[in-house]
Amino acid sequence: MGIFDRHRGTLVPVHADNAKTRDWLVLLEAATIVGQQRDKLRVALTTQERKVVKKRRLFRKSEHFLVIDGYDPRIHALYFCPQLYKNENGSLVPLVGPEIGQLMAQALEGGALEKPPWYEPADSTPKDPVIKAAPSMELDSLVVDAPRPRANKPAPLRAVGVTEKDK
């Protein structure tokens, strides 16, 4: 990496601990689906591969950034998730990226903000995130029942966890 390197994509700031892990990277998109029967969130990207850029500043801590094509803070929210497993016939089977993304989208759907799916070109980046985290959403562990397939409507998820307050 040279001084004059230019990166394709948008630089998204992340914590140094998240930059070094091999967790799943889940990019959720809100307020882009229109129509009557719709979900509030859509999974835009799930991957374990990432390009990390580290910027060093004189007399300051270095900053870490992820390079993500098409990232827009007005509609996207970025999450990191460890490998999840499901129990099938007494054995644990790892979930793949799209399944993990769907579980996260269903669990976070209640926090998604309702807003029109358009914005003015001159609008600045929003002060509030696209998905507001409620205090009950900050969990150390999360147990999610797999959704049962339905014709038109996804099954609701039940989440059970231990919050920082319970410790």
N, CA, C and O of each residue as an XYZ file, in Angstrom:
668
protein
N       0.850     -1.178      0.000
C       0.000      0.000      0.000
C       0.892      1.236      0.000
O       1.632      1.478      0.953
N       0.818      1.999     -1.052
C       1.625      3.193     -1.176
C       0.895      4.427     -0.692
O      -0.259      4.366     -0.269
N       1.579      5.526     -0.763
C       1.000      6.789     -0.310
C      -0.118      7.240     -1.243
O      -1.103      7.819     -0.787
N       0.021      6.983     -2.539
C      -0.935      7.507     -3.508
C      -1.978      6.483     -3.934
O      -2.637      6.676     -4.956
N      -2.146      5.409     -3.186
C      -3.154      4.402     -3.536
C      -4.554      4.977     -3.417
O      -4.867      5.675     -2.453
N      -5.371      4.691     -4.373
C      -6.780      5.079     -4.335
C      -7.594      3.805     -4.254
O      -7.282      2.823     -4.928
N      -8.614      3.811     -3.452
C      -9.422      2.621     -3.215
C     -10.750      2.768     -3.927
O     -11.399      3.812     -3.854
N     -11.140      1.723     -4.608
C     -12.452      1.720     -5.228
C     -13.463      1.367     -4.150
O     -13.294      0.398     -3.411
N     -14.512      2.164     -4.076
C     -15.531      1.931     -3.069
C     -15.480      3.024     -2.012
O     -14.661      3.942     -2.061
N     -16.383      2.887     -1.062
C     -16.499      3.860      0.014
C     -15.766      3.344      1.238
O     -15.849      2.158      1.560
N     -15.051      4.219      1.921
C     -14.373      3.844      3.152
C     -15.337      4.005      4.313
O     -15.850      5.095      4.565
N     -15.579      2.904      5.020
C     -16.500      2.891      6.159
C     -15.671      2.684      7.426
O     -14.990      1.666      7.551
N     -15.714      3.636      8.375
C     -14.900      3.478      9.588
C     -15.400      2.324     10.449
O     -16.603      2.160     10.648
N     -14.456      1.522     10.959
C     -14.778      0.405     11.855
C     -13.779      0.409     13.001
O     -12.705      1.004     12.913
N     -14.154     -0.262     14.065
C     -13.262     -0.417     15.217
C     -12.134     -1.370     14.840
O     -12.330     -2.268     14.020
N     -10.971     -1.188     15.421
C      -9.811     -2.009     15.095
C     -10.059     -3.492     15.385
O      -9.559     -4.353     14.660
N     -10.821     -3.797     16.431
C     -11.115     -5.198     16.759
C     -11.955     -5.856     15.669
O     -11.742     -7.026     15.350
N     -12.897     -5.130     15.100
C     -13.727     -5.684     14.023
C     -12.950     -5.821     12.720
O     -13.280     -6.669     11.890
N     -11.942     -5.015     12.534
C     -11.161     -5.082     11.304
C     -10.325     -6.351     11.242
O      -9.990     -6.811     10.151
N      -9.981     -6.925     12.386
C      -9.089     -8.077     12.438
C      -9.807     -9.417     12.520
O      -9.153    -10.454     12.409
N     -11.102     -9.441     12.708
C     -11.813    -10.703     12.891
C     -12.206    -11.322     11.555
O     -12.135    -10.672     10.512
N     -12.619    -12.577     11.598
C     -13.135    -13.266     10.423
C     -14.643    -13.467     10.554
O     -15.201    -14.393      9.967
N     -15.299    -12.606     11.319
C     -16.749    -12.679     11.466
C     -17.427    -12.370     10.140
O     -16.818    -11.832      9.215
N     -18.702    -12.725     10.076
C     -19.501    -12.392      8.890
C     -19.758    -10.902      8.873
O     -20.065    -10.305      9.905
N     -19.635    -10.311      7.726
C     -19.957     -8.909      7.503
C     -21.333     -8.874      6.856
O     -21.523     -9.423      5.771
N     -22.302     -8.228      7.518
C     -23.679     -8.176      7.024
C     -24.041     -6.717      6.781
O     -23.997     -5.896      7.697
N     -24.397     -6.403      5.547
C     -24.802     -5.050      5.172
C     -26.304     -5.073      4.925
O     -26.777     -5.712      3.985
N     -27.055     -4.367      5.778
C     -28.510     -4.313      5.660
C     -28.913     -3.003      5.009
O     -28.282     -1.966      5.218
N     -29.970     -3.066      4.218
C     -30.459     -1.911      3.481
C     -31.885     -1.619      3.940
O     -32.721     -2.522      3.975
N     -32.167     -0.370      4.289
C     -33.492      0.015      4.769
C     -34.084      1.074      3.848
O     -33.360      1.827      3.197
N     -35.409      1.118      3.806
C     -36.173      2.142      3.084
C     -35.913      2.124      1.585
O     -35.926      3.176      0.946
N     -35.677      0.941      1.011
C     -35.491      0.866     -0.441
C     -36.523     -0.030     -1.103
O     -36.570     -0.113     -2.330
N     -37.347     -0.698     -0.316
C     -38.357     -1.602     -0.866
C     -39.706     -0.910     -0.753
O     -40.077     -0.448      0.326
N     -40.439     -0.833     -1.851
C     -41.739     -0.177     -1.846
C     -42.816     -1.208     -2.170
O     -42.536     -2.243     -2.775
N     -44.040     -0.917     -1.764
C     -45.160     -1.814     -2.038
C     -45.893     -2.159     -0.764
O     -45.491     -1.746      0.324
N     -46.959     -2.911     -0.893
C     -47.789     -3.261      0.254
C     -47.123     -4.315      1.142
O     -46.846     -4.050      2.311
N     -46.868     -5.495      0.604
C     -46.264     -6.567      1.381
C     -44.750     -6.474      1.237
O     -44.187     -6.898      0.227
N     -44.101     -5.922      2.243
C     -42.660     -5.747      2.153
C     -42.031     -5.874      3.530
O     -42.685     -5.692      4.556
N     -40.768     -6.185      3.522
C     -39.971     -6.173      4.737
C     -39.317     -4.807      4.852
O     -39.059     -4.153      3.842
N     -39.048     -4.372      6.076
C     -38.413     -3.069      6.256
C     -36.940     -3.115      5.887
O     -36.378     -2.114      5.442
N     -36.310     -4.274      6.070
C     -34.883     -4.409      5.800
C     -34.625     -5.444      4.721
O     -35.360     -6.422      4.584
N     -33.573     -5.210      3.961
C     -33.142     -6.143      2.930
C     -31.654     -6.401      3.133
O     -30.898     -5.488      3.463
N     -31.242     -7.641      2.935
C     -29.830     -7.987      3.048
C     -29.142     -7.610      1.734
O     -29.438     -8.183      0.685
N     -28.236     -6.658      1.797
C     -27.536     -6.203      0.598
C     -26.249     -6.987      0.365
O     -25.857     -7.199     -0.782
N     -25.579     -7.423      1.449
C     -24.304     -8.101      1.301
C     -24.028     -8.940      2.536
O     -24.247     -8.488      3.660
N     -23.549    -10.158      2.334
C     -23.007    -10.980      3.417
C     -21.723    -11.609      2.901
O     -21.713    -12.240      1.844
N     -20.645    -11.436      3.650
C     -19.360    -11.974      3.235
C     -18.431    -12.082      4.436
O     -18.627    -11.418      5.454
N     -17.420    -12.928      4.298
C     -16.358    -12.978      5.294
C     -15.082    -12.347      4.739
O     -14.126    -12.110      5.477
N     -15.076    -12.082      3.456
C     -13.919    -11.447      2.844
C     -14.092     -9.931      2.903
O     -15.192     -9.411      2.711
N     -13.020     -9.250      3.165
C     -13.084     -7.793      3.261
C     -11.734     -7.187      2.967
O     -10.693     -7.825      3.124
N     -11.773     -5.949      2.540
C     -10.545     -5.193      2.332
C     -10.499     -4.107      3.392
O     -11.392     -3.264      3.476
N      -9.463     -4.138      4.187
C      -9.304     -3.187      5.283
C      -8.184     -2.216      4.928
O      -7.110     -2.612      4.476
N      -8.462     -0.948      5.143
C      -7.478      0.112      4.931
C      -7.185      0.719      6.287
O      -8.093      1.050      7.049
N      -5.900      0.858      6.574
C      -5.478      1.444      7.851
C      -4.828      2.789      7.556
O      -3.841      2.862      6.823
N      -5.382      3.848      8.127
C      -4.820      5.187      7.938
C      -4.103      5.600      9.219
O      -4.649      5.539     10.320
N      -2.883      6.013      9.030
C      -2.086      6.461     10.172
C      -2.018      7.979     10.159
O      -1.815      8.603      9.117
N      -2.189      8.552     11.324
C      -2.112     10.001     11.469
C      -1.023     10.327     12.483
O      -0.820      9.594     13.451
N      -0.344     11.403     12.256
C       0.727     11.824     13.139
C       0.153     12.201     14.508
O      -0.787     12.991     14.587
N       0.703     11.652     15.565
C       0.319     11.912     16.961
C      -1.104     11.470     17.284
O      -1.671     11.945     18.268
N      -1.691     10.601     16.514
C      -3.028     10.068     16.800
C      -3.013      8.566     16.595
O      -2.076      8.007     16.025
N      -4.070      7.924     17.072
C      -4.217      6.492     16.829
C      -4.540      6.253     15.365
O      -5.158      7.091     14.709
N      -4.122      5.119     14.866
C      -4.462      4.793     13.481
C      -5.940      4.426     13.399
O      -6.523      3.923     14.359
N      -6.526      4.682     12.253
C      -7.943      4.403     12.026
C      -8.069      3.289     11.002
O      -7.270      3.190     10.071
N      -9.102      2.438     11.189
C      -9.358      1.337     10.273
C     -10.641      1.610      9.491
O     -11.621      2.118     10.036
N     -10.616      1.262      8.206
C     -11.756      1.464      7.324
C     -11.961      0.209      6.485
O     -11.002     -0.445      6.076
N     -13.233     -0.118      6.236
C     -13.581     -1.171      5.288
C     -13.892     -0.521      3.957
O     -14.497      0.550      3.914
N     -13.487     -1.155      2.877
C     -13.798     -0.669      1.535
C     -15.031     -1.432      1.059
O     -14.969     -2.641      0.837
N     -16.153     -0.723      0.903
C     -17.407     -1.338      0.485
C     -17.957     -0.564     -0.699
O     -18.160      0.648     -0.623
N     -18.193     -1.271     -1.791
C     -18.758     -0.638     -2.985
C     -20.209     -0.257     -2.748
O     -21.001     -1.075     -2.280
N     -20.559      0.981     -3.068
C     -21.949      1.425     -3.018
C     -22.502      1.681     -1.634
O     -23.720      1.775     -1.485
N     -21.675      1.797     -0.618
C     -22.173      2.059      0.739
C     -22.702      3.483      0.820
O     -22.052      4.430      0.378
N     -23.902      3.619      1.394
C     -24.527      4.920      1.597
C     -25.107      4.932      3.011
O     -26.014      4.147      3.288
N     -24.626      5.784      3.913
C     -25.120      5.774      5.292
C     -26.591      6.156      5.423
O     -27.184      5.950      6.481
N     -27.196      6.712      4.358
C     -28.618      7.051      4.403
C     -29.496      5.814      4.351
O     -30.624      5.837      4.845
N     -28.996      4.724      3.756
C     -29.824      3.521      3.602
C     -29.173      2.250      4.121
O     -29.857      1.237      4.264
N     -27.881      2.265      4.407
C     -27.183      1.049      4.810
C     -26.803      1.057      6.286
O     -26.535      2.106      6.871
N     -26.788     -0.137      6.872
C     -26.287     -0.354      8.225
C     -25.362     -1.562      8.165
O     -25.691     -2.569      7.538
N     -24.208     -1.465      8.815
C     -23.186     -2.499      8.769
C     -23.128     -3.220     10.105
O     -23.074     -2.581     11.156
N     -23.139     -4.562     10.070
C     -23.081     -5.376     11.282
C     -22.055     -6.477     11.108
O     -21.805     -6.946      9.998
N     -21.459     -6.885     12.232
C     -20.556     -8.022     12.262
C     -21.225     -9.119     13.058
O     -21.823     -8.854     14.101
N     -21.131    -10.353     12.579
C     -21.795    -11.472     13.234
C     -20.861    -12.681     13.216
O     -20.287    -12.997     12.174
N     -20.700    -13.362     14.353
C     -19.886    -14.590     14.348
C     -20.609    -15.702     13.593
O     -21.779    -15.562     13.238
N     -19.917    -16.787     13.355
C     -20.528    -17.926     12.675
C     -21.668    -18.474     13.529
O     -21.482    -18.749     14.715
N     -22.834    -18.632     12.936
C     -23.996    -19.178     13.624
C     -24.238    -20.603     13.148
O     -23.879    -20.969     12.029
N     -24.857    -21.408     14.025
C     -25.124    -22.809     13.719
C     -26.579    -23.113     13.980
O     -27.223    -22.462     14.802
N     -27.101    -24.114     13.271
C     -28.442    -24.599     13.552
C     -28.343    -26.067     13.923
O     -27.431    -26.774     13.495
N     -29.302    -26.512     14.730
C     -29.316    -27.877     15.216
C     -30.189    -28.714     14.291
O     -31.400    -28.506     14.212
N     -29.573    -29.654     13.594
C     -30.314    -30.558     12.729
C     -30.028    -31.989     13.148
O     -28.903    -32.468     13.001
N     -31.024    -32.666     13.663
C     -30.907    -34.066     14.067
C     -29.765    -34.291     15.046
O     -29.041    -35.281     14.934
N     -29.596    -33.401     15.989
C     -28.596    -33.553     17.032
C     -27.194    -33.105     16.650
O     -26.287    -33.190     17.479
N     -26.985    -32.639     15.446
C     -25.661    -32.149     15.061
C     -25.765    -30.677     14.660
O     -26.797    -30.219     14.170
N     -24.684    -29.961     14.879
C     -24.659    -28.541     14.549
C     -24.203    -28.348     13.114
O     -23.176    -28.885     12.696
N     -24.977    -27.577     12.367
C     -24.684    -27.295     10.966
C     -24.481    -25.787     10.838
O     -25.348    -25.020     11.254
N     -23.346    -25.340     10.267
C     -23.119    -23.893     10.144
C     -24.078    -23.262      9.135
O     -24.364    -23.835      8.083
N     -24.566    -22.067      9.481
C     -25.410    -21.307      8.561
C     -24.521    -20.574      7.562
O     -23.401    -20.180      7.888
N     -25.020    -20.398      6.362
C     -24.291    -19.644      5.350
C     -24.680    -18.166      5.444
O     -25.635    -17.813      6.136
N     -23.943    -17.317      4.753
C     -24.126    -15.873      4.838
C     -25.535    -15.363      4.628
O     -26.015    -14.594      5.461
N     -26.248    -15.755      3.534
C     -27.601    -15.236      3.339
C     -28.567    -15.620      4.459
O     -29.457    -14.841      4.800
N     -28.401    -16.811      5.033
C     -29.265    -17.214      6.147
C     -28.989    -16.366      7.379
O     -29.919    -15.960      8.076
N     -27.720    -16.097      7.650
C     -27.358    -15.240      8.776
C     -27.905    -13.830      8.560
O     -28.432    -13.218      9.489
N     -27.782    -13.321      7.347
C     -28.300    -11.988      7.032
C     -29.802    -11.899      7.217
O     -30.296    -10.907      7.753
N     -30.551    -12.925      6.780
C     -32.007    -12.923      6.957
C     -32.392    -12.952      8.434
O     -33.319    -12.254      8.844
N     -31.691    -13.750      9.235
C     -31.974    -13.781     10.675
C     -31.715    -12.424     11.317
O     -32.499    -11.968     12.150
N     -30.626    -11.784     10.935
C     -30.335    -10.464     11.490
C     -31.356     -9.431     11.032
O     -31.781     -8.590     11.824
N     -31.753     -9.484      9.768
C     -32.745     -8.534      9.255
C     -34.072     -8.698      9.985
O     -34.721     -7.706     10.317
N     -34.483     -9.937     10.238
C     -35.745    -10.175     10.949
C     -35.640     -9.740     12.405
O     -36.607     -9.217     12.959
N     -34.485     -9.947     13.037
C     -34.319     -9.559     14.438
C     -34.258     -8.042     14.597
O     -34.707     -7.516     15.616
N     -33.712     -7.329     13.612
C     -33.538     -5.880     13.709
C     -34.647     -5.087     13.035
O     -34.618     -3.856     13.051
N     -35.620     -5.763     12.445
C     -36.656     -5.084     11.680
C     -37.464     -4.100     12.521
O     -37.909     -3.075     12.005
N     -37.658     -4.386     13.782
C     -38.407     -3.480     14.652
C     -37.713     -2.146     14.867
O     -38.374     -1.149     15.156
N     -36.392     -2.108     14.731
C     -35.644     -0.871     14.930
C     -35.452     -0.052     13.672
O     -34.900      1.047     13.729
N     -35.901     -0.570     12.527
C     -35.720      0.158     11.262
C     -36.638      1.371     11.222
O     -37.813      1.287     11.579
N     -36.095      2.488     10.788
C     -36.855      3.727     10.715
C     -37.717      3.754      9.458
O     -37.273      3.355      8.382
N     -38.943      4.225      9.603
C     -39.827      4.411      8.450
C     -39.553      5.778      7.861
O     -39.702      6.800      8.530
N     -39.154      5.785      6.613
C     -38.923      7.042      5.922
C     -39.131      6.802      4.443
O     -39.115      5.654      4.000
N     -39.322      7.845      3.677
C     -39.539      7.642      2.242
C     -38.286      7.078      1.589
O     -37.173      7.348      2.041
N     -38.461      6.294      0.525
C     -37.303      5.668     -0.119
C     -36.543      6.600     -1.066
O     -35.798      6.121     -1.921
N     -36.710      7.890     -0.937
C     -35.980      8.825     -1.781
C     -35.429      9.936     -0.900
O     -35.877     10.123      0.231
N     -34.490     10.643     -1.405
C     -33.890     11.771     -0.703
C     -33.349     12.742     -1.736
O     -33.083     12.374     -2.881
N     -33.194     13.962     -1.320
C     -32.674     15.000     -2.198
C     -31.182     14.775     -2.428
O     -30.482     14.335     -1.516
N     -30.692     15.062     -3.609
C     -29.262     14.876     -3.863
C     -28.370     15.714     -2.954
O     -27.243     15.318     -2.658
N     -28.858     16.857     -2.514
C     -28.054     17.730     -1.667
C     -28.168     17.380     -0.188
O     -27.537     18.038      0.640
N     -28.952     16.367      0.168
C     -29.089     15.983      1.572
C     -27.744     15.538      2.121
O     -26.995     14.823      1.456
N     -27.448     15.966      3.332
C     -26.219     15.515      3.964
C     -26.463     14.140      4.590
O     -27.593     13.654      4.623
N     -25.410     13.533      5.076
C     -25.574     12.230      5.707
C     -26.412     12.393      6.971
O     -26.331     13.423      7.641
N     -27.212     11.388      7.298
C     -28.118     11.526      8.438
C     -27.367     11.519      9.764
O     -26.300     10.920      9.898
N     -27.959     12.205     10.738
C     -27.389     12.211     12.078
C     -27.736     10.930     12.820
O     -26.943     10.443     13.625
N     -28.924     10.378     12.550
C     -29.359      9.135     13.181
C     -29.086      7.972     12.238
O     -29.189      8.123     11.021
N     -28.734      6.797     12.797
C     -28.528      5.637     11.932
C     -29.848      5.141     11.349
O     -30.924      5.484     11.839
N     -29.751      4.335     10.302
C     -30.937      3.805      9.635
C     -31.710      2.872     10.557
O     -32.940      2.836     10.520
N     -30.987      2.112     11.388
C     -31.599      1.188     12.335
C     -31.223      1.653     13.730
O     -30.048      1.659     14.097
N     -32.232      2.044     14.510
C     -31.987      2.484     15.879
C     -31.963      1.263     16.787
O     -32.894      0.457     16.780
N     -30.911      1.131     17.558
C     -30.785      0.009     18.474
C     -31.498      0.346     19.776
O     -31.207      1.357     20.417
N     -32.426     -0.509     20.152
C     -33.107     -0.366     21.432
C     -32.232     -0.982     22.514
O     -31.396     -1.831     22.206
N     -32.401     -0.578     23.784
C     -31.589     -1.172     24.850
C     -31.745     -2.692     24.923
O     -30.811     -3.384     25.330
N     -32.890     -3.213     24.541
C     -33.091     -4.653     24.601
C     -32.345     -5.374     23.490
O     -32.235     -6.600     23.526
N     -31.825     -4.639     22.491
C     -31.125     -5.259     21.370
C     -29.638     -5.444     21.638
O     -28.966     -6.134     20.871
N     -29.100     -4.848     22.707
C     -27.697     -5.003     23.030
C     -27.537     -6.250     23.876
O     -27.705     -6.216     25.095
N     -27.212     -7.344     23.222
C     -27.150     -8.643     23.876
C     -25.757     -9.232     23.796
O     -25.027     -9.010     22.830
N     -25.394     -9.993     24.834
C     -24.153    -10.756     24.774
C     -24.369    -12.038     23.984
O     -23.491    -12.490     23.250
N     -25.540    -12.607     24.147
C     -25.863    -13.816     23.387
C     -27.289    -13.698     22.879
O     -28.127    -13.048     23.503
N     -27.556    -14.320     21.761
C     -28.859    -14.243     21.137
C     -29.236    -15.624     20.636
O     -28.503    -16.229     19.854
N     -30.377    -16.120     21.084
C     -30.875    -17.407     20.618
C     -32.103    -17.116     19.772
O     -33.058    -16.496     20.239
N     -32.072    -17.562     18.543
C     -33.138    -17.256     17.600
C     -33.729    -18.559     17.091
O     -33.001    -19.444     16.642
N     -35.052    -18.674     17.162
C     -35.722    -19.817     16.545
C     -35.756    -19.584     15.050
O     -36.052    -18.483     14.587
N     -35.451    -20.626     14.300
C     -35.472    -20.499     12.844
C     -36.892    -20.229     12.383
O     -37.828    -20.841     12.898
N     -37.078    -19.337     11.436
C     -38.420    -19.013     10.969
C     -39.026    -20.186     10.206
O     -38.339    -20.920      9.495
N     -40.330    -20.333     10.379
C     -41.062    -21.352      9.639
C     -41.524    -20.734      8.331
O     -42.074    -19.632      8.331
N     -41.313    -21.416      7.225
C     -41.712    -20.820      5.946
C     -43.220    -20.673      5.840
O     -43.972    -21.604      6.128
N     -43.647    -19.496      5.426
C     -45.056    -19.215      5.176
C     -45.196    -18.741      3.750
O     -44.203    -18.468      3.075
N     -46.418    -18.645      3.296
C     -46.655    -18.275      1.904
C     -46.190    -16.846      1.618
O     -45.367    -16.639      0.726
N     -46.703    -15.854      2.360
C     -46.396    -14.459      2.047
C     -45.701    -13.716      3.173
O     -45.044    -12.704      2.928
N     -45.830    -14.194      4.392
C     -45.365    -13.423      5.523
C     -44.301    -14.211      6.284
O     -44.511    -15.389      6.572
N     -43.158    -13.590      6.619
C     -42.143    -14.306      7.378
C     -42.593    -14.512      8.818
O     -43.348    -13.713      9.371
N     -42.114    -15.598      9.411
C     -42.470    -15.922     10.791
C     -41.756    -14.961     11.740
O     -40.614    -14.583     11.474
N     -42.390    -14.558     12.828
C     -41.722    -13.693     13.788
C     -40.650    -14.484     14.537
O     -40.771    -15.695     14.724
N     -39.608    -13.786     14.958
C     -38.528    -14.414     15.690
C     -38.692    -14.132     17.172
O     -39.188    -13.082     17.579
N     -38.261    -15.098     17.961
C     -38.215    -14.881     19.396
C     -36.753    -14.804     19.786
O     -35.972    -15.702     19.470
N     -36.386    -13.752     20.460
C     -34.989    -13.575     20.863
C     -34.899    -13.632     22.378
O     -35.702    -13.021     23.082
N     -33.922    -14.366     22.867
C     -33.673    -14.472     24.285
C     -32.200    -14.172     24.471
O     -31.363    -14.746     23.774
N     -31.864    -13.284     25.396
C     -30.463    -12.945     25.559
C     -30.169    -12.439     26.944
O     -31.068    -12.263     27.766
N     -28.901    -12.207     27.191
C     -28.431    -11.684     28.456
C     -27.884    -10.300     28.165
O     -26.953    -10.150     27.373
N     -28.452     -9.295     28.795
C     -27.976     -7.929     28.578
C     -26.913     -7.609     29.603
O     -26.704     -8.355     30.560
N     -26.239     -6.480     29.388
C     -25.224     -6.020     30.318
C     -25.835     -5.733     31.692
O     -25.160     -5.892     32.709
N     -27.093     -5.316     31.736
C     -27.756     -4.970     32.998
C     -28.015     -6.204     33.840
O     -28.056     -6.107     35.066
N     -28.197     -7.391     33.205
C     -28.521     -8.607     33.929
C     -27.311     -9.206     34.619
O     -27.467    -10.052     35.499
N     -26.098     -8.787     34.243
C     -24.896     -9.391     34.819
C     -24.639     -8.902     36.220
O     -23.664     -9.314     36.849
